[in-house]
Amino acid sequence: EFFHIKAENSSVNIFKWFFLKSCYISFLVKIWYDQIKYHDFTKNHLNILTEEFSAMIWKNSRYMGVGIATSGNKVFVVMKFLPKGNGYHQFKSNVRNVIMNKAEK
């Protein structure tokens, strides 16, 4: 289950997992990064299907914090970005398309 919280100065992505005692940050980052397949780089606005991805790669965000907490059989992972991403009509300048060289294709 994903949550996205908009605070005044930061963006926060939250992921809640059931029935796991631990999780791997790299797996979660991959899940969020895989939202790239739904992102339209020609648009200059938020896409609800890719808001974790766009917050995570936002060009002007300089700091990222990660927290993990457990409660019973639930695991909560929080990623916080400063300054916040997903700014209104700022997507074209902050969420750039990936450029691959021929060897990566």
Protein Blocks (a to p, Z undefined) as FASTA:
>chain_A
ZZddddfkbccdddddehiabdcfklmmmmmmmmmmmpcfkbccdcfklmmmmmmmomkl
mbdcdddddehjaccddddddddehiehilmmmmccddddfklZZ
